[in-house]
Amino acid sequence: MELKRVFGNMMRELREKKAMTQLDLAETSGYHKNYISLLETAQRQPTLETIFAIAKAFEIKPSELMANIEKEINN
């Protein structure tokens, strides 16, 4: 599976586990709701800065976010 698709799916999964809307995630991460949507639908790729901001919004370490993505890619 394409890396940006795995990232988007992981974002959506984490967001739903936290009972957050895209707007909630946007406000918490400092990004626009449309950009969050584009990431989740794999229409955009995150920058390193974005990865850190998203992880912080989910209250996890960026390394944990990336480990989850790596695990999904290897499955």
All heavy atoms as a GROMACS GRO file, in nm:
protein
  608
    1MET      N    1   0.084  -0.117   0.000
    1MET     CA    2   0.000   0.000   0.000
    1MET      C    3   0.089   0.125   0.000
    1MET      O    4   0.195   0.126   0.060
    1MET     CB    5  -0.091  -0.001   0.123
    1MET     CG    6  -0.193   0.112   0.121
    1MET     SD    7  -0.303   0.118   0.265
    1MET     CE    8  -0.412  -0.016   0.230
    2GLU      N    9   0.044   0.224  -0.065
    2GLU     CA   10   0.114   0.351  -0.078
    2GLU      C   11   0.133   0.417   0.059
    2GLU      O   12   0.041   0.421   0.141
    2GLU     CB   13   0.031   0.439  -0.171
    2GLU     CG   14   0.094   0.564  -0.217
    2GLU     CD   15   0.004   0.639  -0.314
    2GLU    OE1   16  -0.116   0.607  -0.326
    2GLU    OE2   17   0.057   0.731  -0.374
    3LEU      N   18   0.251   0.470   0.085
    3LEU     CA   19   0.285   0.528   0.215
    3LEU      C   20   0.189   0.639   0.257
    3LEU      O   21   0.142   0.641   0.371
    3LEU     CB   22   0.429   0.579   0.214
    3LEU     CG   23   0.481   0.637   0.344
    3LEU    CD1   24   0.472   0.536   0.457
    3LEU    CD2   25   0.624   0.684   0.326
    4LYS      N   26   0.157   0.731   0.166
    4LYS     CA   27   0.068   0.840   0.206
    4LYS      C   28  -0.073   0.790   0.234
    4LYS      O   29  -0.144   0.846   0.318
    4LYS     CB   30   0.068   0.954   0.104
    4LYS     CG   31   0.017   0.922  -0.033
    4LYS     CD   32   0.032   1.043  -0.124
    4LYS     CE   33  -0.014   1.012  -0.264
    4LYS     NZ   34   0.000   1.129  -0.351
    5ARG      N   35  -0.113   0.679   0.173
    5ARG     CA   36  -0.244   0.620   0.203
    5ARG      C   37  -0.242   0.556   0.342
    5ARG      O   38  -0.336   0.570   0.419
    5ARG     CB   39  -0.284   0.516   0.098
    5ARG     CG   40  -0.422   0.458   0.122
    5ARG     CD   41  -0.487   0.400   0.000
    5ARG     NE   42  -0.485   0.481  -0.119
    5ARG     CZ   43  -0.566   0.586  -0.144
    5ARG    NH1   44  -0.653   0.624  -0.054
    5ARG    NH2   45  -0.558   0.652  -0.256
    6VAL      N   46  -0.132   0.490   0.376
    6VAL     CA   47  -0.119   0.430   0.508
    6VAL      C   48  -0.121   0.540   0.615
    6VAL      O   49  -0.187   0.528   0.718
    6VAL     CB   50   0.010   0.345   0.519
    6VAL    CG1   51   0.034   0.299   0.662
    6VAL    CG2   52   0.004   0.226   0.426
    7PHE      N   53  -0.049   0.650   0.589
    7PHE     CA   54  -0.048   0.761   0.683
    7PHE      C   55  -0.189   0.817   0.701
    7PHE      O   56  -0.235   0.839   0.814
    7PHE     CB   57   0.046   0.873   0.636
    7PHE     CG   58   0.054   0.988   0.732
    7PHE    CD1   59   0.140   0.984   0.840
    7PHE    CD2   60  -0.026   1.100   0.716
    7PHE    CE1   61   0.146   1.088   0.932
    7PHE    CE2   62  -0.021   1.205   0.805
    7PHE     CZ   63   0.066   1.200   0.914
    8GLY      N   64  -0.259   0.838   0.593
    8GLY     CA   65  -0.397   0.891   0.600
    8GLY      C   66  -0.490   0.798   0.675
    8GLY      O   67  -0.571   0.844   0.757
    9ASN      N   68  -0.479   0.669   0.648
    9ASN     CA   69  -0.563   0.572   0.719
    9ASN      C   70  -0.532   0.571   0.868
    9ASN      O   71  -0.622   0.562   0.951
    9ASN     CB   72  -0.544   0.432   0.660
    9ASN     CG   73  -0.602   0.417   0.522
    9ASN    OD1   74  -0.683   0.497   0.478
    9ASN    ND2   75  -0.560   0.313   0.451
   10MET      N   76  -0.402   0.581   0.901
   10MET     CA   77  -0.362   0.582   1.042
   10MET      C   78  -0.415   0.708   1.111
   10MET      O   79  -0.463   0.702   1.224
   10MET     CB   80  -0.209   0.576   1.052
   10MET     CG   81  -0.157   0.564   1.194
   10MET     SD   82  -0.208   0.413   1.280
   10MET     CE   83  -0.143   0.288   1.170
   11MET      N   84  -0.407   0.821   1.042
   11MET     CA   85  -0.462   0.946   1.098
   11MET      C   86  -0.610   0.930   1.129
   11MET      O   87  -0.656   0.966   1.237
   11MET     CB   88  -0.445   1.061   0.999
   11MET     CG   89  -0.320   1.138   1.010
   11MET     SD   90  -0.319   1.281   0.899
   11MET     CE   91  -0.459   1.375   0.952
   12ARG      N   92  -0.683   0.878   1.034
   12ARG     CA   93  -0.828   0.862   1.050
   12ARG      C   94  -0.857   0.768   1.167
   12ARG      O   95  -0.943   0.797   1.252
   12ARG     CB   96  -0.893   0.809   0.923
   12ARG     CG   97  -1.044   0.799   0.932
   12ARG     CD   98  -1.111   0.749   0.803
   12ARG     NE   99  -1.069   0.825   0.687
   12ARG     CZ  100  -0.987   0.779   0.590
   12ARG    NH1  101  -0.940   0.656   0.597
   12ARG    NH2  102  -0.956   0.854   0.488
   13GLU      N  103  -0.784   0.657   1.173
   13GLU     CA  104  -0.804   0.560   1.280
   13GLU      C  105  -0.777   0.622   1.417
   13GLU      O  106  -0.857   0.607   1.510
   13GLU     CB  107  -0.711   0.440   1.257
   13GLU     CG  108  -0.725   0.330   1.359
   13GLU     CD  109  -0.630   0.216   1.329
   13GLU    OE1  110  -0.624   0.171   1.212
   13GLU    OE2  111  -0.560   0.173   1.422
   14LEU      N  112  -0.666   0.693   1.430
   14LEU     CA  113  -0.633   0.757   1.558
   14LEU      C  114  -0.735   0.866   1.593
   14LEU      O  115  -0.775   0.880   1.708
   14LEU     CB  116  -0.492   0.817   1.552
   14LEU     CG  117  -0.378   0.716   1.553
   14LEU    CD1  118  -0.246   0.785   1.520
   14LEU    CD2  119  -0.370   0.645   1.687
   15ARG      N  120  -0.776   0.942   1.494
   15ARG     CA  121  -0.873   1.049   1.516
   15ARG      C  122  -1.006   0.991   1.567
   15ARG      O  123  -1.065   1.042   1.662
   15ARG     CB  124  -0.894   1.128   1.387
   15ARG     CG  125  -0.993   1.242   1.400
   15ARG     CD  126  -1.003   1.322   1.272
   15ARG     NE  127  -1.041   1.246   1.155
   15ARG     CZ  128  -1.167   1.203   1.131
   15ARG    NH1  129  -1.265   1.228   1.216
   15ARG    NH2  130  -1.193   1.136   1.020
   16GLU      N  131  -1.050   0.883   1.504
   16GLU     CA  132  -1.176   0.821   1.545
   16GLU      C  133  -1.164   0.758   1.683
   16GLU      O  134  -1.258   0.764   1.762
   16GLU     CB  135  -1.220   0.719   1.440
   16GLU     CG  136  -1.265   0.786   1.311
   16GLU     CD  137  -1.294   0.689   1.198
   16GLU    OE1  138  -1.266   0.568   1.211
   16GLU    OE2  139  -1.346   0.736   1.094
   17LYS      N  140  -1.048   0.699   1.716
   17LYS     CA  141  -1.027   0.643   1.850
   17LYS      C  142  -1.034   0.751   1.957
   17LYS      O  143  -1.077   0.726   2.069
   17LYS     CB  144  -0.892   0.571   1.858
   17LYS     CG  145  -0.891   0.434   1.800
   17LYS     CD  146  -0.756   0.368   1.818
   17LYS     CE  147  -0.754   0.233   1.752
   17LYS     NZ  148  -0.620   0.170   1.763
   18LYS      N  149  -0.989   0.871   1.922
   18LYS     CA  150  -0.992   0.984   2.015
   18LYS      C  151  -1.127   1.057   2.012
   18LYS      O  152  -1.145   1.157   2.079
   18LYS     CB  153  -0.882   1.085   1.982
   18LYS     CG  154  -0.742   1.033   2.003
   18LYS     CD  155  -0.700   1.063   2.143
   18LYS     CE  156  -0.552   1.032   2.160
   18LYS     NZ  157  -0.508   1.060   2.295
   19ALA      N  158  -1.220   1.007   1.930
   19ALA     CA  159  -1.353   1.068   1.913
   19ALA      C  160  -1.341   1.214   1.870
   19ALA      O  161  -1.413   1.301   1.920
   19ALA     CB  162  -1.436   1.054   2.040
   20MET      N  163  -1.248   1.237   1.777
   20MET     CA  164  -1.226   1.372   1.725
   20MET      C  165  -1.285   1.383   1.584
   20MET      O  166  -1.282   1.287   1.508
   20MET     CB  167  -1.076   1.403   1.715
   20MET     CG  168  -1.002   1.402   1.846
   20MET     SD  169  -0.822   1.419   1.823
   20MET     CE  170  -0.810   1.597   1.805
   21THR      N  171  -1.334   1.500   1.552
   21THR     CA  172  -1.374   1.529   1.414
   21THR      C  173  -1.251   1.583   1.342
   21THR      O  174  -1.148   1.615   1.405
   21THR     CB  175  -1.485   1.635   1.410
   21THR    OG1  176  -1.431   1.758   1.461
   21THR    CG2  177  -1.607   1.591   1.489
   22GLN      N  178  -1.260   1.596   1.212
   22GLN     CA  179  -1.150   1.658   1.137
   22GLN      C  180  -1.131   1.802   1.184
   22GLN      O  181  -1.017   1.848   1.193
   22GLN     CB  182  -1.177   1.654   0.986
   22GLN     CG  183  -1.160   1.517   0.927
   22GLN     CD  184  -1.178   1.515   0.777
   22GLN    OE1  185  -1.231   1.609   0.716
   22GLN    NE2  186  -1.135   1.407   0.714
   23LEU      N  187  -1.239   1.868   1.217
   23LEU     CA  188  -1.228   2.006   1.267
   23LEU      C  189  -1.156   2.010   1.402
   23LEU      O  190  -1.071   2.096   1.425
   23LEU     CB  191  -1.367   2.070   1.278
   23LEU     CG  192  -1.370   2.216   1.322
   23LEU    CD1  193  -1.287   2.304   1.228
   23LEU    CD2  194  -1.513   2.267   1.329
   24ASP      N  195  -1.188   1.915   1.490
   24ASP     CA  196  -1.118   1.907   1.619
   24ASP      C  197  -0.968   1.889   1.597
   24ASP      O  198  -0.886   1.957   1.659
   24ASP     CB  199  -1.167   1.789   1.702
   24ASP     CG  200  -1.311   1.801   1.748
   24ASP    OD1  201  -1.360   1.916   1.763
   24ASP    OD2  202  -1.374   1.696   1.769
   25LEU      N  203  -0.932   1.797   1.508
   25LEU     CA  204  -0.791   1.770   1.480
   25LEU      C  205  -0.725   1.893   1.418
   25LEU      O  206  -0.612   1.928   1.452
   25LEU     CB  207  -0.775   1.649   1.390
   25LEU     CG  208  -0.633   1.610   1.353
   25LEU    CD1  209  -0.545   1.589   1.476
   25LEU    CD2  210  -0.633   1.486   1.264
   26ALA      N  211  -0.796   1.958   1.330
   26ALA     CA  212  -0.742   2.079   1.266
   26ALA      C  213  -0.712   2.186   1.370
   26ALA      O  214  -0.603   2.244   1.371
   26ALA     CB  215  -0.841   2.131   1.161
   27GLU      N  216  -0.806   2.210   1.458
   27GLU     CA  217  -0.788   2.312   1.561
   27GLU      C  218  -0.675   2.276   1.657
   27GLU      O  219  -0.597   2.361   1.697
   27GLU     CB  220  -0.919   2.335   1.637
   27GLU     CG  221  -1.023   2.403   1.552
   27GLU     CD  222  -1.160   2.412   1.619
   27GLU    OE1  223  -1.180   2.350   1.727
   27GLU    OE2  224  -1.246   2.481   1.564
   28THR      N  225  -0.665   2.150   1.693
   28THR     CA  226  -0.563   2.105   1.787
   28THR      C  227  -0.424   2.105   1.725
   28THR      O  228  -0.326   2.138   1.791
   28THR     CB  229  -0.596   1.962   1.838
   28THR    OG1  230  -0.728   1.963   1.891
   28THR    CG2  231  -0.500   1.919   1.946
   29SER      N  232  -0.415   2.071   1.597
   29SER     CA  233  -0.285   2.062   1.530
   29SER      C  234  -0.238   2.194   1.469
   29SER      O  235  -0.121   2.209   1.438
   29SER     CB  236  -0.290   1.955   1.420
   29SER     OG  237  -0.378   1.995   1.316
   30GLY      N  238  -0.332   2.286   1.450
   30GLY     CA  239  -0.296   2.414   1.389
   30GLY      C  240  -0.306   2.415   1.236
   30GLY      O  241  -0.261   2.510   1.172
   31TYR      N  242  -0.363   2.310   1.180
   31TYR     CA  243  -0.380   2.304   1.034
   31TYR      C  244  -0.526   2.324   0.998
   31TYR      O  245  -0.615   2.308   1.082
   31TYR     CB  246  -0.330   2.169   0.980
   31TYR     CG  247  -0.180   2.157   0.987
   31TYR    CD1  248  -0.117   2.096   1.093
   31TYR    CD2  249  -0.101   2.212   0.887
   31TYR    CE1  250   0.021   2.088   1.101
   31TYR    CE2  251   0.037   2.205   0.894
   31TYR     CZ  252   0.097   2.143   1.001
   31TYR     OH  253   0.233   2.136   1.008
   32HIS      N  254  -0.551   2.357   0.874
   32HIS     CA  255  -0.687   2.378   0.825
   32HIS      C  256  -0.757   2.244   0.808
   32HIS      O  257  -0.694   2.144   0.772
   32HIS     CB  258  -0.682   2.454   0.691
   32HIS     CG  259  -0.814   2.509   0.651
   32HIS    ND1  260  -0.907   2.434   0.585
   32HIS    CD2  261  -0.868   2.632   0.669
   32HIS    CE1  262  -1.014   2.508   0.562
   32HIS    NE2  263  -0.993   2.628   0.612
   33LYS      N  264  -0.887   2.242   0.831
   33LYS     CA  265  -0.968   2.121   0.817
   33LYS      C  266  -0.951   2.060   0.678
   33LYS      O  267  -0.945   1.938   0.664
   33LYS     CB  268  -1.114   2.152   0.845
   33LYS     CG  269  -1.205   2.033   0.829
   33LYS     CD  270  -1.352   2.075   0.840
   33LYS     CE  271  -1.446   1.967   0.801
   33LYS     NZ  272  -1.440   1.928   0.661
   34ASN      N  273  -0.944   2.142   0.576
   34ASN     CA  274  -0.929   2.090   0.440
   34ASN      C  275  -0.797   2.015   0.422
   34ASN      O  276  -0.791   1.914   0.353
   34ASN     CB  277  -0.940   2.202   0.337
   34ASN     CG  278  -1.078   2.260   0.326
   34ASN    OD1  279  -1.175   2.202   0.376
   34ASN    ND2  280  -1.090   2.376   0.265
   35TYR      N  281  -0.692   2.065   0.486
   35TYR     CA  282  -0.561   1.998   0.477
   35TYR      C  283  -0.567   1.863   0.550
   35TYR      O  284  -0.513   1.764   0.499
   35TYR     CB  285  -0.452   2.087   0.536
   35TYR     CG  286  -0.314   2.028   0.524
   35TYR    CD1  287  -0.257   2.000   0.400
   35TYR    CD2  288  -0.238   1.999   0.637
   35TYR    CE1  289  -0.131   1.946   0.389
   35TYR    CE2  290  -0.111   1.945   0.626
   35TYR     CZ  291  -0.058   1.919   0.502
   35TYR     OH  292   0.067   1.865   0.491
   36ILE      N  293  -0.634   1.858   0.664
   36ILE     CA  294  -0.651   1.732   0.736
   36ILE      C  295  -0.723   1.632   0.647
   36ILE      O  296  -0.683   1.516   0.636
   36ILE     CB  297  -0.729   1.753   0.868
   36ILE    CG1  298  -0.652   1.846   0.964
   36ILE    CG2  299  -0.764   1.620   0.934
   36ILE    CD1  300  -0.518   1.796   1.009
   37SER      N  301  -0.827   1.676   0.580
   37SER     CA  302  -0.901   1.590   0.489
   37SER      C  303  -0.813   1.541   0.374
   37SER      O  304  -0.817   1.423   0.338
   37SER     CB  305  -1.022   1.665   0.432
   37SER     OG  306  -1.090   1.586   0.338
   38LEU      N  307  -0.732   1.629   0.319
   38LEU     CA  308  -0.643   1.591   0.209
   38LEU      C  309  -0.540   1.489   0.255
   38LEU      O  310  -0.505   1.398   0.179
   38LEU     CB  311  -0.574   1.715   0.150
   38LEU     CG  312  -0.664   1.812   0.076
   38LEU    CD1  313  -0.587   1.940   0.041
   38LEU    CD2  314  -0.721   1.748  -0.050
   39LEU      N  315  -0.491   1.502   0.378
   39LEU     CA  316  -0.397   1.402   0.432
   39LEU      C  317  -0.466   1.268   0.449
   39LEU      O  318  -0.412   1.164   0.411
   39LEU     CB  319  -0.340   1.450   0.566
   39LEU     CG  320  -0.240   1.564   0.562
   39LEU    CD1  321  -0.211   1.612   0.704
   39LEU    CD2  322  -0.112   1.523   0.491
   40GLU      N  323  -0.585   1.270   0.506
   40GLU     CA  324  -0.657   1.144   0.532
   40GLU      C  325  -0.695   1.072   0.403
   40GLU      O  326  -0.703   0.950   0.402
   40GLU     CB  327  -0.782   1.171   0.616
   40GLU     CG  328  -0.753   1.196   0.760
   40GLU     CD  329  -0.877   1.196   0.848
   40GLU    OE1  330  -0.989   1.171   0.798
   40GLU    OE2  331  -0.861   1.224   0.969
   41THR      N  332  -0.718   1.145   0.298
   41THR     CA  333  -0.756   1.083   0.170
   41THR      C  334  -0.637   1.063   0.078
   41THR      O  335  -0.655   1.030  -0.040
   41THR     CB  336  -0.865   1.166   0.099
   41THR    OG1  337  -0.816   1.300   0.079
   41THR    CG2  338  -0.993   1.168   0.180
   42ALA      N  339  -0.517   1.081   0.131
   42ALA     CA  340  -0.391   1.057   0.059
   42ALA      C  341  -0.375   1.145  -0.065
   42ALA      O  342  -0.308   1.108  -0.160
   42ALA     CB  343  -0.378   0.909   0.020
   43GLN      N  344  -0.434   1.262  -0.060
   43GLN     CA  345  -0.417   1.356  -0.170
   43GLN      C  346  -0.299   1.450  -0.145
   43GLN      O  347  -0.256   1.521  -0.235
   43GLN     CB  348  -0.545   1.436  -0.190
   43GLN     CG  349  -0.661   1.348  -0.236
   43GLN     CD  350  -0.788   1.427  -0.252
   43GLN    OE1  351  -0.790   1.534  -0.312
   43GLN    NE2  352  -0.897   1.376  -0.195
   44ARG      N  353  -0.248   1.448  -0.020
   44ARG     CA  354  -0.130   1.525   0.018
   44ARG      C  355  -0.041   1.437   0.106
   44ARG      O  356  -0.089   1.346   0.172
   44ARG     CB  357  -0.167   1.651   0.098
   44ARG     CG  358  -0.240   1.756   0.018
   44ARG     CD  359  -0.143   1.830  -0.074
   44ARG     NE  360  -0.208   1.939  -0.142
   44ARG     CZ  361  -0.267   1.930  -0.260
   44ARG    NH1  362  -0.273   1.816  -0.323
   44ARG    NH2  363  -0.322   2.036  -0.316
   45GLN      N  364   0.088   1.469   0.105
   45GLN     CA  365   0.184   1.400   0.192
   45GLN      C  366   0.224   1.495   0.304
   45GLN      O  367   0.244   1.614   0.279
   45GLN     CB  368   0.308   1.361   0.114
   45GLN     CG  369   0.284   1.253   0.010
   45GLN     CD  370   0.414   1.203  -0.046
   45GLN    OE1  371   0.476   1.116   0.011
   45GLN    NE2  372   0.455   1.260  -0.158
   46PRO      N  373   0.240   1.442   0.424
   46PRO     CA  374   0.277   1.530   0.536
   46PRO      C  375   0.426   1.564   0.534
   46PRO      O  376   0.508   1.485   0.489
   46PRO     CB  377   0.245   1.445   0.659
   46PRO     CG  378   0.268   1.305   0.612
   46PRO     CD  379   0.221   1.304   0.468
   47THR      N  380   0.456   1.683   0.582
   47THR     CA  381   0.596   1.720   0.604
   47THR      C  382   0.636   1.668   0.742
   47THR      O  383   0.551   1.625   0.821
   47THR     CB  384   0.613   1.873   0.602
   47THR    OG1  385   0.538   1.928   0.712
   47THR    CG2  386   0.566   1.934   0.470
   48LEU      N  387   0.763   1.677   0.773
   48LEU     CA  388   0.810   1.637   0.904
   48LEU      C  389   0.743   1.723   1.012
   48LEU      O  390   0.701   1.673   1.117
   48LEU     CB  391   0.962   1.651   0.911
   48LEU     CG  392   1.032   1.599   1.034
   48LEU    CD1  393   0.998   1.453   1.059
   48LEU    CD2  394   1.183   1.617   1.020
   49GLU      N  395   0.730   1.851   0.985
   49GLU     CA  396   0.662   1.942   1.078
   49GLU      C  397   0.518   1.898   1.102
   49GLU      O  398   0.469   1.900   1.216
   49GLU     CB  399   0.666   2.084   1.023
   49GLU     CG  400   0.611   2.188   1.117
   49GLU     CD  401   0.627   2.329   1.060
   49GLU    OE1  402   0.740   2.367   1.025
   49GLU    OE2  403   0.524   2.398   1.050
   50THR      N  404   0.450   1.857   0.997
   50THR     CA  405   0.312   1.812   1.007
   50THR      C  406   0.303   1.684   1.090
   50THR      O  407   0.213   1.671   1.174
   50THR     CB  408   0.252   1.787   0.867
   50THR    OG1  409   0.262   1.906   0.790
   50THR    CG2  410   0.107   1.743   0.875
   51ILE      N  411   0.394   1.592   1.069
   51ILE     CA  412   0.395   1.467   1.145
   51ILE      C  413   0.405   1.497   1.294
   51ILE      O  414   0.332   1.440   1.376
   51ILE     CB  415   0.508   1.374   1.098
   51ILE    CG1  416   0.477   1.323   0.956
   51ILE    CG2  417   0.527   1.257   1.195
   51ILE    CD1  418   0.593   1.254   0.888
   52PHE      N  419   0.494   1.589   1.332
   52PHE     CA  420   0.511   1.625   1.472
   52PHE      C  421   0.384   1.692   1.528
   52PHE      O  422   0.343   1.662   1.640
   52PHE     CB  423   0.633   1.716   1.491
   52PHE     CG  424   0.761   1.639   1.509
   52PHE    CD1  425   0.819   1.570   1.404
   52PHE    CD2  426   0.824   1.635   1.633
   52PHE    CE1  427   0.936   1.499   1.420
   52PHE    CE2  428   0.942   1.564   1.651
   52PHE     CZ  429   0.999   1.495   1.544
   53ALA      N  430   0.324   1.779   1.451
   53ALA     CA  431   0.203   1.849   1.496
   53ALA      C  432   0.085   1.752   1.511
   53ALA      O  433   0.009   1.762   1.609
   53ALA     CB  434   0.167   1.961   1.399
   54ILE      N  435   0.071   1.660   1.419
   54ILE     CA  436  -0.038   1.562   1.425
   54ILE      C  437  -0.018   1.471   1.546
   54ILE      O  438  -0.112   1.443   1.621
   54ILE     CB  439  -0.045   1.480   1.294
   54ILE    CG1  440  -0.080   1.569   1.175
   54ILE    CG2  441  -0.141   1.362   1.307
   54ILE    CD1  442  -0.218   1.630   1.177
   55ALA      N  443   0.105   1.424   1.566
   55ALA     CA  444   0.135   1.338   1.681
   55ALA      C  445   0.104   1.410   1.812
   55ALA      O  446   0.042   1.354   1.902
   55ALA     CB  447   0.281   1.292   1.677
   56LYS      N  448   0.143   1.536   1.820
   56LYS     CA  449   0.116   1.614   1.942
   56LYS      C  450  -0.034   1.628   1.963
   56LYS      O  451  -0.082   1.617   2.077
   56LYS     CB  452   0.181   1.752   1.930
   56LYS     CG  453   0.166   1.835   2.055
   56LYS     CD  454   0.239   1.967   2.044
   56LYS     CE  455   0.222   2.048   2.170
   56LYS     NZ  456   0.288   2.178   2.163
   57ALA      N  457  -0.109   1.650   1.857
   57ALA     CA  458  -0.254   1.663   1.867
   57ALA      C  459  -0.317   1.533   1.918
   57ALA      O  460  -0.417   1.536   1.990
   57ALA     CB  461  -0.314   1.700   1.732
   58PHE      N  462  -0.257   1.419   1.883
   58PHE     CA  463  -0.306   1.289   1.930
   58PHE      C  464  -0.247   1.250   2.066
   58PHE      O  465  -0.278   1.144   2.118
   58PHE     CB  466  -0.273   1.180   1.828
   58PHE     CG  467  -0.356   1.185   1.703
   58PHE    CD1  468  -0.296   1.164   1.580
   58PHE    CD2  469  -0.492   1.208   1.707
   58PHE    CE1  470  -0.370   1.167   1.463
   58PHE    CE2  471  -0.567   1.210   1.590
   58PHE     CZ  472  -0.507   1.190   1.469
   59GLU      N  473  -0.161   1.337   2.118
   59GLU     CA  474  -0.095   1.314   2.246
   59GLU      C  475  -0.011   1.186   2.246
   59GLU      O  476  -0.013   1.106   2.340
   59GLU     CB  477  -0.197   1.312   2.361
   59GLU     CG  478  -0.272   1.442   2.374
   59GLU     CD  479  -0.379   1.441   2.481
   59GLU    OE1  480  -0.432   1.332   2.515
   59GLU    OE2  481  -0.412   1.550   2.531
   60ILE      N  482   0.061   1.166   2.135
   60ILE     CA  483   0.155   1.056   2.124
   60ILE      C  484   0.287   1.111   2.071
   60ILE      O  485   0.292   1.224   2.021
   60ILE     CB  486   0.104   0.943   2.031
   60ILE    CG1  487   0.080   0.994   1.889
   60ILE    CG2  488  -0.021   0.877   2.088
   60ILE    CD1  489   0.045   0.886   1.788
   61LYS      N  490   0.392   1.032   2.082
   61LYS     CA  491   0.521   1.073   2.029
   61LYS      C  492   0.521   1.052   1.878
   61LYS      O  493   0.458   0.957   1.827
   61LYS     CB  494   0.632   0.989   2.090
   61LYS     CG  495   0.651   1.012   2.237
   61LYS     CD  496   0.762   0.924   2.290
   61LYS     CE  497   0.779   0.947   2.438
   61LYS     NZ  498   0.886   0.862   2.494
   62PRO      N  499   0.591   1.138   1.804
   62PRO     CA  500   0.601   1.117   1.659
   62PRO      C  501   0.658   0.979   1.626
   62PRO      O  502   0.615   0.916   1.530
   62PRO     CB  503   0.697   1.228   1.614
   62PRO     CG  504   0.682   1.334   1.717
   62PRO     CD  505   0.656   1.262   1.846
   63SER      N  506   0.750   0.930   1.709
   63SER     CA  507   0.808   0.798   1.685
   63SER      C  508   0.703   0.688   1.698
   63SER      O  509   0.707   0.588   1.625
   63SER     CB  510   0.924   0.771   1.782
   63SER     OG  511   0.881   0.781   1.915
   64GLU      N  512   0.607   0.706   1.787
   64GLU     CA  513   0.499   0.609   1.802
   64GLU      C  514   0.409   0.610   1.679
   64GLU      O  515   0.369   0.505   1.629
   64GLU     CB  516   0.417   0.641   1.927
   64GLU     CG  517   0.309   0.540   1.957
   64GLU     CD  518   0.230   0.574   2.082
   64GLU    OE1  519   0.277   0.653   2.165
   64GLU    OE2  520   0.118   0.519   2.096
   65LEU      N  521   0.379   0.729   1.630
   65LEU     CA  522   0.299   0.741   1.508
   65LEU      C  523   0.368   0.672   1.392
   65LEU      O  524   0.308   0.593   1.319
   65LEU     CB  525   0.274   0.889   1.476
   65LEU     CG  526   0.199   0.921   1.347
   65LEU    CD1  527   0.059   0.859   1.347
   65LEU    CD2  528   0.191   1.071   1.326
   66MET      N  529   0.497   0.698   1.378
   66MET     CA  530   0.573   0.638   1.267
   66MET      C  531   0.588   0.487   1.284
   66MET      O  532   0.584   0.413   1.187
   66MET     CB  533   0.709   0.705   1.253
   66MET     CG  534   0.700   0.855   1.219
   66MET     SD  535   0.586   0.894   1.082
   66MET     CE  536   0.665   0.813   0.948
   67ALA      N  537   0.603   0.440   1.408
   67ALA     CA  538   0.612   0.296   1.433
   67ALA      C  539   0.483   0.226   1.392
   67ALA      O  540   0.486   0.117   1.333
   67ALA     CB  541   0.644   0.269   1.580
   68ASN      N  542   0.369   0.290   1.422
   68ASN     CA  543   0.240   0.233   1.381
   68ASN      C  544   0.229   0.227   1.229
   68ASN      O  545   0.178   0.128   1.174
   68ASN     CB  546   0.125   0.316   1.438
   68ASN     CG  547   0.110   0.301   1.586
   68ASN    OD1  548   0.152   0.203   1.645
   68ASN    ND2  549   0.048   0.399   1.649
   69ILE      N  550   0.277   0.328   1.162
   69ILE     CA  551   0.273   0.331   1.016
   69ILE      C  552   0.366   0.224   0.959
   69ILE      O  553   0.329   0.150   0.868
   69ILE     CB  554   0.308   0.472   0.964
   69ILE    CG1  555   0.196   0.569   1.000
   69ILE    CG2  556   0.335   0.470   0.814
   69ILE    CD1  557   0.229   0.713   0.982
   70GLU      N  558   0.486   0.214   1.017
   70GLU     CA  559   0.581   0.112   0.972
   70GLU      C  560   0.524  -0.028   0.990
   70GLU      O  561   0.537  -0.113   0.903
   70GLU     CB  562   0.711   0.126   1.049
   70GLU     CG  563   0.819   0.030   1.003
   70GLU     CD  564   0.950   0.049   1.079
   70GLU    OE1  565   0.954   0.123   1.178
   70GLU    OE2  566   1.048  -0.014   1.037
   71LYS      N  567   0.460  -0.051   1.105
   71LYS     CA  568   0.399  -0.182   1.132
   71LYS      C  569   0.293  -0.213   1.027
   71LYS      O  570   0.285  -0.327   0.978
   71LYS     CB  571   0.337  -0.180   1.271
   71LYS     CG  572   0.300  -0.315   1.326
   71LYS     CD  573   0.238  -0.306   1.465
   71LYS     CE  574   0.330  -0.236   1.562
   71LYS     NZ  575   0.273  -0.223   1.697
   72GLU      N  576   0.212  -0.115   0.992
   72GLU     CA  577   0.105  -0.135   0.893
   72GLU      C  578   0.164  -0.165   0.756
   72GLU      O  579   0.112  -0.250   0.683
   72GLU     CB  580   0.017  -0.011   0.888
   72GLU     CG  581  -0.104  -0.024   0.801
   72GLU     CD  582  -0.204  -0.127   0.849
   72GLU    OE1  583  -0.214  -0.150   0.972
   72GLU    OE2  584  -0.274  -0.187   0.764
   73ILE      N  585   0.271  -0.097   0.720
   73ILE     CA  586   0.333  -0.120   0.590
   73ILE      C  587   0.391  -0.260   0.581
   73ILE      O  588   0.384  -0.326   0.476
   73ILE     CB  589   0.443  -0.015   0.564
   73ILE    CG1  590   0.378   0.120   0.536
   73ILE    CG2  591   0.533  -0.055   0.447
   73ILE    CD1  592   0.475   0.235   0.531
   74ASN      N  593   0.445  -0.310   0.693
   74ASN     CA  594   0.508  -0.441   0.694
   74ASN      C  595   0.408  -0.556   0.699
   74ASN      O  596   0.446  -0.671   0.683
   74ASN     CB  597   0.608  -0.452   0.810
   74ASN     CG  598   0.728  -0.365   0.787
   74ASN    OD1  599   0.769  -0.342   0.675
   74ASN    ND2  600   0.786  -0.315   0.895
   75ASN      N  601   0.281  -0.527   0.725
   75ASN     CA  602   0.178  -0.632   0.729
   75ASN      C  603   0.125  -0.665   0.594
   75ASN      O  604   0.125  -0.607   0.499
   75ASN     CB  605   0.063  -0.593   0.821
   75ASN     CG  606   0.105  -0.601   0.966
   75ASN    OD1  607   0.197  -0.672   1.001
   75ASN    ND2  608   0.036  -0.527   1.051
   0.00000   0.00000   0.00000
